């Protein structure tokens, strides 16, 4: 099962940011231009992303730019990111926090060495977790 997130025209920028922050790799990125869907979006939207895939440690995050008038603000979910080591959790959270809305600062909890929640500058909600050893 993979997570797919929609953007309002910033998918490519977001995926390049996530690639850097998460030490991942954008393995696929296709724009509307040159696809059968190109005629369904305005000319200025044809260089926007119809599908992208980011791979991070074998997991995939997929995304796209929703066509004009069809974007809806994400709600009711978070991209849950489990990392190894408190230092890595702190690093990732700090990077994702740039221009973000932090709903729970990074901290120790009863289940995690570090846990924090935010909505990043692209409007995507994240939960960053580094569990405690069992």
Buried (B, 14 or more C-beta within 10 A) or exposed (E): EEBEBBBBBBBBEBBBBBBEBBEBEBEEBBBBBEBEBBEEBEEEBBEBBBBBBBBBEEEBBBBBBBBEEEBEEBEEEBBEBEBEEBEBBBBBBEBBBEEBEEEEEBEEEEEBBBBBBBBBBBBBBBBBBBBEEE
